[in-house]
Amino acid sequence: MIFWRCFCCIYPEEHQEISESKSREYPWDIYSLKELLLATNNFHQDNKIGEGGFGSVYWGRTSKDTEIAVKRLKAMSAKAEMEFAVEVEILGRMRHKNLLGLRGFYAGGDERLIVYDYMPNHSLITHLHGQLAEDCLLDWPRRMRIAIGSAARRRCYSTTRVKGTLGYLAPEYAMGGKVSESYDVYSFGISLLEIISAKKPIEKLSGGVKHDIVQWVTSYVQKGAFNHIADPMLKGNFDRDQLKSAVMIAMRCTDGNPENQPSMIEVAEWLDGGVGRRKKEVSYMEDTAEEEDEEQN
């Protein structure tokens, strides 16, 4: 990989630190640790805007008054080192209007920092489940653009680093722990249902009973009651055909049999080509749904 070769060149055994610059061989900025420490106030807790299995994310402002998001990776191992290199290279290749842009990185000592453009409008989770949910700032077109962007990213970079959050995991992964592309497809399907409905992947009912979003959506799909799946905060302001097709795509992605799941390439093409144009490919329980769906409209 280009980045891995460059990384080895700029990160010799003496762990030299390099100030912000650009290499002739690749387009990313190389930040100094000092600049990122200043930008994030020494990775202060007040600057922390997210945390995941791979590391924490901090908001920062550079000396050039540019807002950035800095992912601070956890303790490095040989495997994590390669994952760092792969993520920087792959994200650096991708350019999509719905994705955060990669600005650069820092690699020195035990620190591995990846710098992205900062998204000021909070996270998707905040919009769907947090304080901003009632404001419904995510209208239907925005949600579909987010879904298309996410699918495009996964098509370019089909990861084997599966989310560890219960509810996003494919059943066969939860039981067997083996990783394949189908788990990324399943995870995307769950995320798509979450974007459509604003329901969490797993929710607790009265009495402590849990039910997952796939079970909840399936009951409405079988009845053809697709409009009931949409986030109530949308107040009916969505394209009915797009909603139905998007739900069908999500159901294909979360099919219990991995052999029936589409590839992320297919999913991205279905969404990017216009949600609702590929009825043959996304027909799932179509026979039982058609008549009831017309009644709902």
Protein Blocks (a to p, Z undefined) as FASTA:
>chain_A
ZZlmmmmmmmcfkopacdddddfkbcbdcddfklmmmmnoooiaklpgbdcfkbccdddd
dfkopacdddddddddfklmmmmmmmmmmmmmpccfkbccdfbdcdehjbccddddddfk
opfklmmmmmmlmnomacfklmmmmmmmmmmmmmmmccfbdcfbehjacfklmmnopacf
klmmmmmmmmmmmmmnopafbdcdehhiacdfklmmmmmmmnopamlmpcfklnopacfk
lmmmmmmmmmmmmpcblklpccfklmmmmmmnoghiammlmgghklmmmmmmmmmZZ
